Amino acid sequence: MSRRHAENTAHIIQDPRWAQVEARDPAADGRFCYGVITTGVYCRPSCPSRRARPEHVRFYDSAAAAEAAGFRPCRRCRPEQADPGGRQALVTALCRHIEQADHIPTLAELAAWTGLSPGHLQRLFKAGTGLSPRAYAQALRAERVRRALAREQSVTGAIFEAGYGAGSRFYEEADRLLGMTPGRYRAGGAGTEIRFAVGQCSLGAILVAMSDKGICAILLGEDAETLLRELQERFPAARLSGGEAGFEQWVARVVGLVECPRQGLELPLDIRGTVFQQRVWQALRQIPAGETISYAELARRIGQPRAVRAVAGACAANALAVAIPCHRVVRTDGGLSGYRWGIARKRQLLAREAEEESGD
């Protein structure tokens, strides 16, 4: 081996990207690709093809750069495509694995199952779902508990249907999963106290409601009476009480977000929904003020590109206006579609955010 050849081999081996190629790390897909000079083909890091010798490898930041250098795309891993089943297929498999597990798998257990490092797996899963593996598993268990309590005549029956091997473990988690005791949940939230107050903003009337877990509703409308009815329908058996004087600060902070969206909102939120809804809502919270995406793009971001209608349904089910910014989702052609609190309000919110963006 010539000195120059040896130096090139050593250079490739020392490059941290080579370790990702050796590990066929799906978390590296999209970050770079590599060409093989002996075949004239370029691949994504996770490509299952026979691994090339390091001295024959060249790294490129993008598929376009690899093709500009004269390489053609691999027919197995299709590096020129955004994700032909690589990273997202693995995330989907992880979701199924978590759903079928009889306990909440640890990050180490999932890493061992996939052959990835815990750090890579965590980043990969969160990028695909908007949740950490543990948060996904907990939301899934909460959904099972709610369904079981709705079907079973006894709490004990619901415990075992939801997959708990012991009642003690269930009761340790029940308050966090349901936001109340199992008995209260089955009674429609009976005995749960929800404080609320109604104020005014540039979009009309605004109602802010809060449980002991955090803000559970931000509703917009024409008048206080309509908003109160909506709150009662959402929490039919809860004890609603007007917020004391100090509660007005929460309304003021939410109104401030409506008027100045780019200021951000650091508030405790009591977010209740299915696993799918929580994935959609988490992705919504990652859309910066002043930007919009389509329902189709939002579906792709949560790893379910065919679930466009379900994504739209999750947006419509959002009861935390502005805090979960479903108004930033538009049709593929950029047009405005349905908004729980009216198209006119959606247009106003987007126009205000656009003005703030142009004023920076």
Secondary structure, DSSP 8 states (H G I E B T S, - for coil): --HHHHHHHHHHHHSHHHHHHHTT-GGGBTTBEEEETTTTEEE-TT--S----GGGEEEESSHHHHHHTT-EE-TTT-TTSS-SSSHHHHHHHHHHHHHH-SS---HHHHHHHHTS-HHHHHHHHHHHHSS-HHHHHHHHHHHHHHHHHHH-SSHHHHHHHTT-S-HHHHHHHHHHHHSS-HHHHHTTSTT-EEEEEEEEETTEEEEEEE-SSSEEEEEEES-HHHHHHHHHHHSTTSEEEE--GGGHHHHHHHHHHHH-GGG-----B-----HHHHHHHHHHTTS-TT--EEHHHHHHHTT-TT-HHHHHHHHHH--BTTTS-GGGEE-TTS-----TT-HHHHHHHHHHHHHHHHT-
